Amino acid sequence: MDIRTLVDIAIEEDPRAPCLWVPSEAWPEFCSAIRQRPNLIGAVIYRNKTVRDGGPATDIVTGSQQGWRA
């Protein structure tokens, strides 16, 4: 599965999340797939979501998964 498909799945699984983080390794491929370049703060808007580079060796994470406590 390509990164754009994985991002689409993440958005569909958590439609209320305002943002999404993509692994650094897949970030250039994702930006190419959606034909956008990051803005000055390093984000792109895709399907009404703010999408950012999430750092190396991370999973695709939605905004609502940030800050969860066990």
PDB file of N, CA, C and O in Angstrom:
ATOM      1  N   MET A   1       0.838  -1.169   0.000  1.00  0.00           N
ATOM      2  CA  MET A   1       0.000   0.000   0.000  1.00  0.00           C
ATOM      3  C   MET A   1       0.892   1.245   0.000  1.00  0.00           C
ATOM      4  O   MET A   1       1.906   1.292   0.696  1.00  0.00           O
ATOM      5  N   ASP A   2       0.510   2.229  -0.773  1.00  0.00           N
ATOM      6  CA  ASP A   2       1.302   3.462  -0.804  1.00  0.00           C
ATOM      7  C   ASP A   2       0.906   4.383   0.349  1.00  0.00           C
ATOM      8  O   ASP A   2      -0.125   4.176   0.988  1.00  0.00           O
ATOM      9  N   ILE A   3       1.722   5.389   0.607  1.00  0.00           N
ATOM     10  CA  ILE A   3       1.518   6.270   1.759  1.00  0.00           C
ATOM     11  C   ILE A   3       0.218   7.064   1.660  1.00  0.00           C
ATOM     12  O   ILE A   3      -0.435   7.311   2.673  1.00  0.00           O
ATOM     13  N   ARG A   4      -0.154   7.457   0.466  1.00  0.00           N
ATOM     14  CA  ARG A   4      -1.411   8.212   0.330  1.00  0.00           C
ATOM     15  C   ARG A   4      -2.609   7.357   0.747  1.00  0.00           C
ATOM     16  O   ARG A   4      -3.524   7.857   1.401  1.00  0.00           O
ATOM     17  N   THR A   5      -2.613   6.098   0.382  1.00  0.00           N
ATOM     18  CA  THR A   5      -3.683   5.186   0.772  1.00  0.00           C
ATOM     19  C   THR A   5      -3.710   5.006   2.288  1.00  0.00           C
ATOM     20  O   THR A   5      -4.780   4.987   2.897  1.00  0.00           O
ATOM     21  N   LEU A   6      -2.532   4.875   2.891  1.00  0.00           N
ATOM     22  CA  LEU A   6      -2.460   4.727   4.339  1.00  0.00           C
ATOM     23  C   LEU A   6      -2.971   5.981   5.058  1.00  0.00           C
ATOM     24  O   LEU A   6      -3.645   5.878   6.083  1.00  0.00           O
ATOM     25  N   VAL A   7      -2.656   7.141   4.531  1.00  0.00           N
ATOM     26  CA  VAL A   7      -3.157   8.392   5.112  1.00  0.00           C
ATOM     27  C   VAL A   7      -4.678   8.471   4.953  1.00  0.00           C
ATOM     28  O   VAL A   7      -5.378   8.878   5.879  1.00  0.00           O
ATOM     29  N   ASP A   8      -5.185   8.085   3.788  1.00  0.00           N
ATOM     30  CA  ASP A   8      -6.637   8.075   3.576  1.00  0.00           C
ATOM     31  C   ASP A   8      -7.327   7.159   4.591  1.00  0.00           C
ATOM     32  O   ASP A   8      -8.376   7.514   5.129  1.00  0.00           O
ATOM     33  N   ILE A   9      -6.754   6.001   4.852  1.00  0.00           N
ATOM     34  CA  ILE A   9      -7.322   5.066   5.827  1.00  0.00           C
ATOM     35  C   ILE A   9      -7.312   5.692   7.218  1.00  0.00           C
ATOM     36  O   ILE A   9      -8.303   5.605   7.943  1.00  0.00           O
ATOM     37  N   ALA A  10      -6.201   6.323   7.597  1.00  0.00           N
ATOM     38  CA  ALA A  10      -6.109   6.962   8.917  1.00  0.00           C
ATOM     39  C   ALA A  10      -7.155   8.062   9.066  1.00  0.00           C
ATOM     40  O   ALA A  10      -7.755   8.209  10.131  1.00  0.00           O
ATOM     41  N   ILE A  11      -7.375   8.830   8.012  1.00  0.00           N
ATOM     42  CA  ILE A  11      -8.383   9.898   8.056  1.00  0.00           C
ATOM     43  C   ILE A  11      -9.778   9.303   8.208  1.00  0.00           C
ATOM     44  O   ILE A  11     -10.593   9.816   8.975  1.00  0.00           O
ATOM     45  N   GLU A  12     -10.052   8.242   7.493  1.00  0.00           N
ATOM     46  CA  GLU A  12     -11.378   7.608   7.587  1.00  0.00           C
ATOM     47  C   GLU A  12     -11.603   6.960   8.949  1.00  0.00           C
ATOM     48  O   GLU A  12     -12.731   6.940   9.442  1.00  0.00           O
ATOM     49  N   GLU A  13     -10.544   6.430   9.563  1.00  0.00           N
ATOM     50  CA  GLU A  13     -10.683   5.798  10.872  1.00  0.00           C
ATOM     51  C   GLU A  13     -10.870   6.822  11.993  1.00  0.00           C
ATOM     52  O   GLU A  13     -11.471   6.506  13.020  1.00  0.00           O
ATOM     53  N   ASP A  14     -10.369   8.029  11.809  1.00  0.00           N
ATOM     54  CA  ASP A  14     -10.475   9.067  12.839  1.00  0.00           C
ATOM     55  C   ASP A  14     -10.883  10.385  12.182  1.00  0.00           C
ATOM     56  O   ASP A  14     -10.084  11.320  12.127  1.00  0.00           O
ATOM     57  N   PRO A  15     -12.122  10.470  11.684  1.00  0.00           N
ATOM     58  CA  PRO A  15     -12.552  11.637  10.900  1.00  0.00           C
ATOM     59  C   PRO A  15     -12.615  12.945  11.688  1.00  0.00           C
ATOM     60  O   PRO A  15     -12.602  14.015  11.079  1.00  0.00           O
ATOM     61  N   ARG A  16     -12.684  12.896  12.999  1.00  0.00           N
ATOM     62  CA  ARG A  16     -12.778  14.112  13.806  1.00  0.00           C
ATOM     63  C   ARG A  16     -11.418  14.717  14.127  1.00  0.00           C
ATOM     64  O   ARG A  16     -11.339  15.856  14.587  1.00  0.00           O
ATOM     65  N   ALA A  17     -10.364  13.975  13.893  1.00  0.00           N
ATOM     66  CA  ALA A  17      -9.020  14.471  14.196  1.00  0.00           C
ATOM     67  C   ALA A  17      -8.679  15.647  13.276  1.00  0.00           C
ATOM     68  O   ALA A  17      -8.870  15.555  12.063  1.00  0.00           O
ATOM     69  N   PRO A  18      -8.184  16.734  13.832  1.00  0.00           N
ATOM     70  CA  PRO A  18      -7.871  17.902  13.010  1.00  0.00           C
ATOM     71  C   PRO A  18      -6.537  17.795  12.274  1.00  0.00           C
ATOM     72  O   PRO A  18      -6.291  18.527  11.315  1.00  0.00           O
ATOM     73  N   CYS A  19      -5.673  16.874  12.730  1.00  0.00           N
ATOM     74  CA  CYS A  19      -4.344  16.797  12.120  1.00  0.00           C
ATOM     75  C   CYS A  19      -3.833  15.362  12.083  1.00  0.00           C
ATOM     76  O   CYS A  19      -4.410  14.448  12.671  1.00  0.00           O
ATOM     77  N   LEU A  20      -2.728  15.208  11.367  1.00  0.00           N
ATOM     78  CA  LEU A  20      -2.165  13.885  11.126  1.00  0.00           C
ATOM     79  C   LEU A  20      -0.667  14.023  10.958  1.00  0.00           C
ATOM     80  O   LEU A  20      -0.190  14.984  10.355  1.00  0.00           O
ATOM     81  N   TRP A  21       0.080  13.060  11.493  1.00  0.00           N
ATOM     82  CA  TRP A  21       1.534  13.043  11.327  1.00  0.00           C
ATOM     83  C   TRP A  21       1.930  11.830  10.505  1.00  0.00           C
ATOM     84  O   TRP A  21       1.417  10.731  10.712  1.00  0.00           O
ATOM     85  N   VAL A  22       2.853  12.041   9.563  1.00  0.00           N
ATOM     86  CA  VAL A  22       3.332  11.008   8.644  1.00  0.00           C
ATOM     87  C   VAL A  22       4.818  10.769   8.940  1.00  0.00           C
ATOM     88  O   VAL A  22       5.543  11.729   9.197  1.00  0.00           O
ATOM     89  N   PRO A  23       5.288   9.526   8.911  1.00  0.00           N
ATOM     90  CA  PRO A  23       6.708   9.260   9.159  1.00  0.00           C
ATOM     91  C   PRO A  23       7.610  10.026   8.187  1.00  0.00           C
ATOM     92  O   PRO A  23       7.280  10.197   7.014  1.00  0.00           O
ATOM     93  N   SER A  24       8.747  10.479   8.699  1.00  0.00           N
ATOM     94  CA  SER A  24       9.694  11.241   7.866  1.00  0.00           C
ATOM     95  C   SER A  24      10.106  10.484   6.619  1.00  0.00           C
ATOM     96  O   SER A  24      10.292  11.079   5.558  1.00  0.00           O
ATOM     97  N   GLU A  25      10.250   9.177   6.744  1.00  0.00           N
ATOM     98  CA  GLU A  25      10.683   8.365   5.600  1.00  0.00           C
ATOM     99  C   GLU A  25       9.672   8.418   4.457  1.00  0.00           C
ATOM    100  O   GLU A  25      10.049   8.266   3.295  1.00  0.00           O
ATOM    101  N   ALA A  26       8.408   8.630   4.765  1.00  0.00           N
ATOM    102  CA  ALA A  26       7.351   8.648   3.750  1.00  0.00           C
ATOM    103  C   ALA A  26       6.895  10.057   3.390  1.00  0.00           C
ATOM    104  O   ALA A  26       6.098  10.231   2.469  1.00  0.00           O
ATOM    105  N   TRP A  27       7.390  11.062   4.103  1.00  0.00           N
ATOM    106  CA  TRP A  27       6.943  12.439   3.891  1.00  0.00           C
ATOM    107  C   TRP A  27       7.149  12.929   2.458  1.00  0.00           C
ATOM    108  O   TRP A  27       6.195  13.432   1.865  1.00  0.00           O
ATOM    109  N   PRO A  28       8.345  12.810   1.869  1.00  0.00           N
ATOM    110  CA  PRO A  28       8.518  13.274   0.476  1.00  0.00           C
ATOM    111  C   PRO A  28       7.599  12.549  -0.511  1.00  0.00           C
ATOM    112  O   PRO A  28       7.060  13.162  -1.432  1.00  0.00           O
ATOM    113  N   GLU A  29       7.428  11.251  -0.311  1.00  0.00           N
ATOM    114  CA  GLU A  29       6.548  10.474  -1.187  1.00  0.00           C
ATOM    115  C   GLU A  29       5.096  10.946  -1.052  1.00  0.00           C
ATOM    116  O   GLU A  29       4.386  11.057  -2.052  1.00  0.00           O
ATOM    117  N   PHE A  30       4.658  11.222   0.172  1.00  0.00           N
ATOM    118  CA  PHE A  30       3.301  11.703   0.385  1.00  0.00           C
ATOM    119  C   PHE A  30       3.089  13.058  -0.286  1.00  0.00           C
ATOM    120  O   PHE A  30       2.089  13.261  -0.976  1.00  0.00           O
ATOM    121  N   CYS A  31       4.017  13.974  -0.088  1.00  0.00           N
ATOM    122  CA  CYS A  31       3.891  15.304  -0.703  1.00  0.00           C
ATOM    123  C   CYS A  31       3.849  15.207  -2.227  1.00  0.00           C
ATOM    124  O   CYS A  31       3.094  15.930  -2.877  1.00  0.00           O
ATOM    125  N   SER A  32       4.656  14.319  -2.791  1.00  0.00           N
ATOM    126  CA  SER A  32       4.630  14.107  -4.247  1.00  0.00           C
ATOM    127  C   SER A  32       3.297  13.523  -4.695  1.00  0.00           C
ATOM    128  O   SER A  32       2.752  13.918  -5.726  1.00  0.00           O
ATOM    129  N   ALA A  33       2.778  12.585  -3.916  1.00  0.00           N
ATOM    130  CA  ALA A  33       1.521  11.921  -4.284  1.00  0.00           C
ATOM    131  C   ALA A  33       0.350  12.889  -4.308  1.00  0.00           C
ATOM    132  O   ALA A  33      -0.553  12.753  -5.134  1.00  0.00           O
ATOM    133  N   ILE A  34       0.358  13.869  -3.406  1.00  0.00           N
ATOM    134  CA  ILE A  34      -0.754  14.831  -3.377  1.00  0.00           C
ATOM    135  C   ILE A  34      -0.414  16.118  -4.127  1.00  0.00           C
ATOM    136  O   ILE A  34      -1.223  17.043  -4.191  1.00  0.00           O
ATOM    137  N   ARG A  35       0.784  16.162  -4.689  1.00  0.00           N
ATOM    138  CA  ARG A  35       1.250  17.296  -5.502  1.00  0.00           C
ATOM    139  C   ARG A  35       1.200  18.621  -4.740  1.00  0.00           C
ATOM    140  O   ARG A  35       0.693  19.630  -5.230  1.00  0.00           O
ATOM    141  N   GLN A  36       1.740  18.579  -3.536  1.00  0.00           N
ATOM    142  CA  GLN A  36       1.835  19.782  -2.715  1.00  0.00           C
ATOM    143  C   GLN A  36       3.224  19.855  -2.093  1.00  0.00           C
ATOM    144  O   GLN A  36       3.921  18.851  -1.946  1.00  0.00           O
ATOM    145  N   ARG A  37       3.598  21.076  -1.736  1.00  0.00           N
ATOM    146  CA  ARG A  37       4.824  21.296  -0.979  1.00  0.00           C
ATOM    147  C   ARG A  37       4.435  21.813   0.392  1.00  0.00           C
ATOM    148  O   ARG A  37       3.436  22.520   0.527  1.00  0.00           O
ATOM    149  N   PRO A  38       5.210  21.472   1.414  1.00  0.00           N
ATOM    150  CA  PRO A  38       4.900  21.986   2.751  1.00  0.00           C
ATOM    151  C   PRO A  38       4.967  23.510   2.789  1.00  0.00           C
ATOM    152  O   PRO A  38       5.761  24.124   2.076  1.00  0.00           O
ATOM    153  N   ASN A  39       4.123  24.113   3.629  1.00  0.00           N
ATOM    154  CA  ASN A  39       4.140  25.565   3.795  1.00  0.00           C
ATOM    155  C   ASN A  39       5.303  25.957   4.713  1.00  0.00           C
ATOM    156  O   ASN A  39       6.161  25.127   5.015  1.00  0.00           O
ATOM    157  N   LEU A  40       5.332  27.195   5.148  1.00  0.00           N
ATOM    158  CA  LEU A  40       6.452  27.677   5.957  1.00  0.00           C
ATOM    159  C   LEU A  40       6.601  26.953   7.290  1.00  0.00           C
ATOM    160  O   LEU A  40       7.711  26.872   7.817  1.00  0.00           O
ATOM    161  N   ILE A  41       5.535  26.437   7.838  1.00  0.00           N
ATOM    162  CA  ILE A  41       5.653  25.706   9.099  1.00  0.00           C
ATOM    163  C   ILE A  41       5.781  24.202   8.889  1.00  0.00           C
ATOM    164  O   ILE A  41       5.768  23.436   9.852  1.00  0.00           O
ATOM    165  N   GLY A  42       5.902  23.781   7.639  1.00  0.00           N
ATOM    166  CA  GLY A  42       6.154  22.377   7.327  1.00  0.00           C
ATOM    167  C   GLY A  42       4.925  21.503   7.238  1.00  0.00           C
ATOM    168  O   GLY A  42       5.026  20.285   7.380  1.00  0.00           O
ATOM    169  N   ALA A  43       3.772  22.091   7.007  1.00  0.00           N
ATOM    170  CA  ALA A  43       2.530  21.325   6.930  1.00  0.00           C
ATOM    171  C   ALA A  43       1.905  21.442   5.545  1.00  0.00           C
ATOM    172  O   ALA A  43       2.152  22.400   4.812  1.00  0.00           O
ATOM    173  N   VAL A  44       1.095  20.455   5.207  1.00  0.00           N
ATOM    174  CA  VAL A  44       0.257  20.510   4.008  1.00  0.00           C
ATOM    175  C   VAL A  44      -1.185  20.279   4.449  1.00  0.00           C
ATOM    176  O   VAL A  44      -1.437  19.677   5.493  1.00  0.00           O
ATOM    177  N   ILE A  45      -2.111  20.755   3.657  1.00  0.00           N
ATOM    178  CA  ILE A  45      -3.527  20.516   3.924  1.00  0.00           C
ATOM    179  C   ILE A  45      -3.996  19.458   2.928  1.00  0.00           C
ATOM    180  O   ILE A  45      -3.852  19.614   1.716  1.00  0.00           O
ATOM    181  N   TYR A  46      -4.556  18.384   3.466  1.00  0.00           N
ATOM    182  CA  TYR A  46      -5.038  17.282   2.642  1.00  0.00           C
ATOM    183  C   TYR A  46      -6.355  16.802   3.240  1.00  0.00           C
ATOM    184  O   TYR A  46      -6.412  16.431   4.412  1.00  0.00           O
ATOM    185  N   ARG A  47      -7.399  16.810   2.440  1.00  0.00           N
ATOM    186  CA  ARG A  47      -8.736  16.391   2.870  1.00  0.00           C
ATOM    187  C   ARG A  47      -9.153  17.122   4.149  1.00  0.00           C
ATOM    188  O   ARG A  47      -9.662  16.517   5.092  1.00  0.00           O
ATOM    189  N   ASN A  48      -8.924  18.433   4.155  1.00  0.00           N
ATOM    190  CA  ASN A  48      -9.290  19.309   5.272  1.00  0.00           C
ATOM    191  C   ASN A  48      -8.573  18.971   6.578  1.00  0.00           C
ATOM    192  O   ASN A  48      -9.065  19.293   7.659  1.00  0.00           O
ATOM    193  N   LYS A  49      -7.424  18.328   6.480  1.00  0.00           N
ATOM    194  CA  LYS A  49      -6.608  18.010   7.645  1.00  0.00           C
ATOM    195  C   LYS A  49      -5.234  18.649   7.476  1.00  0.00           C
ATOM    196  O   LYS A  49      -4.726  18.762   6.360  1.00  0.00           O
ATOM    197  N   THR A  50      -4.643  19.062   8.580  1.00  0.00           N
ATOM    198  CA  THR A  50      -3.262  19.513   8.572  1.00  0.00           C
ATOM    199  C   THR A  50      -2.393  18.268   8.704  1.00  0.00           C
ATOM    200  O   THR A  50      -2.544  17.499   9.653  1.00  0.00           O
ATOM    201  N   VAL A  51      -1.492  18.072   7.759  1.00  0.00           N
ATOM    202  CA  VAL A  51      -0.620  16.897   7.766  1.00  0.00           C
ATOM    203  C   VAL A  51       0.815  17.378   7.883  1.00  0.00           C
ATOM    204  O   VAL A  51       1.238  18.286   7.169  1.00  0.00           O
ATOM    205  N   ARG A  52       1.564  16.756   8.797  1.00  0.00           N
ATOM    206  CA  ARG A  52       2.946  17.156   9.057  1.00  0.00           C
ATOM    207  C   ARG A  52       3.875  15.951   9.074  1.00  0.00           C
ATOM    208  O   ARG A  52       3.444  14.803   9.179  1.00  0.00           O
ATOM    209  N   ASP A  53       5.155  16.251   8.969  1.00  0.00           N
ATOM    210  CA  ASP A  53       6.210  15.258   9.126  1.00  0.00           C
ATOM    211  C   ASP A  53       6.261  14.878  10.602  1.00  0.00           C
ATOM    212  O   ASP A  53       6.454  15.740  11.460  1.00  0.00           O
ATOM    213  N   GLY A  54       6.088  13.603  10.898  1.00  0.00           N
ATOM    214  CA  GLY A  54       6.023  13.149  12.283  1.00  0.00           C
ATOM    215  C   GLY A  54       7.330  12.696  12.880  1.00  0.00           C
ATOM    216  O   GLY A  54       7.367  12.272  14.035  1.00  0.00           O
ATOM    217  N   GLY A  55       8.399  12.773  12.123  1.00  0.00           N
ATOM    218  CA  GLY A  55       9.684  12.344  12.641  1.00  0.00           C
ATOM    219  C   GLY A  55      10.053  10.952  12.144  1.00  0.00           C
ATOM    220  O   GLY A  55       9.208  10.227  11.618  1.00  0.00           O
ATOM    221  N   PRO A  56      11.307  10.590  12.311  1.00  0.00           N
ATOM    222  CA  PRO A  56      11.769   9.292  11.813  1.00  0.00           C
ATOM    223  C   PRO A  56      11.226   8.120  12.630  1.00  0.00           C
ATOM    224  O   PRO A  56      11.019   8.220  13.839  1.00  0.00           O
ATOM    225  N   ALA A  57      11.006   7.023  11.940  1.00  0.00           N
ATOM    226  CA  ALA A  57      10.584   5.751  12.555  1.00  0.00           C
ATOM    227  C   ALA A  57       9.312   5.880  13.389  1.00  0.00           C
ATOM    228  O   ALA A  57       9.211   5.289  14.463  1.00  0.00           O
ATOM    229  N   THR A  58       8.348   6.647  12.901  1.00  0.00           N
ATOM    230  CA  THR A  58       7.064   6.778  13.587  1.00  0.00           C
ATOM    231  C   THR A  58       5.976   6.124  12.746  1.00  0.00           C
ATOM    232  O   THR A  58       6.195   5.772  11.587  1.00  0.00           O
ATOM    233  N   ASP A  59       4.830   5.970  13.333  1.00  0.00           N
ATOM    234  CA  ASP A  59       3.653   5.487  12.616  1.00  0.00           C
ATOM    235  C   ASP A  59       2.845   6.688  12.154  1.00  0.00           C
ATOM    236  O   ASP A  59       3.114   7.820  12.557  1.00  0.00           O
ATOM    237  N   ILE A  60       1.862   6.439  11.314  1.00  0.00           N
ATOM    238  CA  ILE A  60       0.913   7.492  10.955  1.00  0.00           C
ATOM    239  C   ILE A  60       0.027   7.687  12.177  1.00  0.00           C
ATOM    240  O   ILE A  60      -0.599   6.743  12.658  1.00  0.00           O
ATOM    241  N   VAL A  61      -0.022   8.906  12.670  1.00  0.00           N
ATOM    242  CA  VAL A  61      -0.736   9.208  13.914  1.00  0.00           C
ATOM    243  C   VAL A  61      -1.690  10.360  13.666  1.00  0.00           C
ATOM    244  O   VAL A  61      -1.325  11.358  13.045  1.00  0.00           O
ATOM    245  N   THR A  62      -2.928  10.217  14.161  1.00  0.00           N
ATOM    246  CA  THR A  62      -3.887  11.309  14.052  1.00  0.00           C
ATOM    247  C   THR A  62      -3.827  12.178  15.295  1.00  0.00           C
ATOM    248  O   THR A  62      -3.314  11.764  16.335  1.00  0.00           O
ATOM    249  N   GLY A  63      -4.354  13.381  15.176  1.00  0.00           N
ATOM    250  CA  GLY A  63      -4.322  14.337  16.269  1.00  0.00           C
ATOM    251  C   GLY A  63      -5.007  13.863  17.525  1.00  0.00           C
ATOM    252  O   GLY A  63      -4.567  14.205  18.622  1.00  0.00           O
ATOM    253  N   SER A  64      -6.063  13.092  17.408  1.00  0.00           N
ATOM    254  CA  SER A  64      -6.760  12.654  18.603  1.00  0.00           C
ATOM    255  C   SER A  64      -5.979  11.585  19.364  1.00  0.00           C
ATOM    256  O   SER A  64      -6.307  11.288  20.513  1.00  0.00           O
ATOM    257  N   GLN A  65      -4.957  11.004  18.746  1.00  0.00           N
ATOM    258  CA  GLN A  65      -4.131  10.014  19.432  1.00  0.00           C
ATOM    259  C   GLN A  65      -2.977  10.675  20.184  1.00  0.00           C
ATOM    260  O   GLN A  65      -2.266   9.998  20.926  1.00  0.00           O
ATOM    261  N   GLN A  66      -2.782  11.957  20.011  1.00  0.00           N
ATOM    262  CA  GLN A  66      -1.725  12.667  20.706  1.00  0.00           C
ATOM    263  C   GLN A  66      -2.151  12.928  22.141  1.00  0.00           C
ATOM    264  O   GLN A  66      -3.293  13.311  22.395  1.00  0.00           O
ATOM    265  N   GLY A  67      -1.245  12.723  23.069  1.00  0.00           N
ATOM    266  CA  GLY A  67      -1.493  13.061  24.449  1.00  0.00           C
ATOM    267  C   GLY A  67      -2.316  12.055  25.234  1.00  0.00           C
ATOM    268  O   GLY A  67      -2.759  12.368  26.339  1.00  0.00           O
ATOM    269  N   TRP A  68      -2.534  10.865  24.707  1.00  0.00           N
ATOM    270  CA  TRP A  68      -3.268   9.847  25.457  1.00  0.00           C
ATOM    271  C   TRP A  68      -2.443   9.431  26.665  1.00  0.00           C
ATOM    272  O   TRP A  68      -1.215   9.389  26.607  1.00  0.00           O
ATOM    273  N   ARG A  69      -3.109   9.136  27.720  1.00  0.00           N
ATOM    274  CA  ARG A  69      -2.411   8.677  28.934  1.00  0.00           C
ATOM    275  C   ARG A  69      -2.930   7.305  29.319  1.00  0.00           C
ATOM    276  O   ARG A  69      -4.120   7.012  29.203  1.00  0.00           O
ATOM    277  N   ALA A  70      -2.025   6.486  29.770  1.00  0.00           N
ATOM    278  CA  ALA A  70      -2.396   5.117  30.149  1.00  0.00           C
ATOM    279  C   ALA A  70      -3.030   5.063  31.523  1.00  0.00           C
ATOM    280  O   ALA A  70      -3.399   3.986  31.990  1.00  0.00           O
TER     281      ALA A  70
END
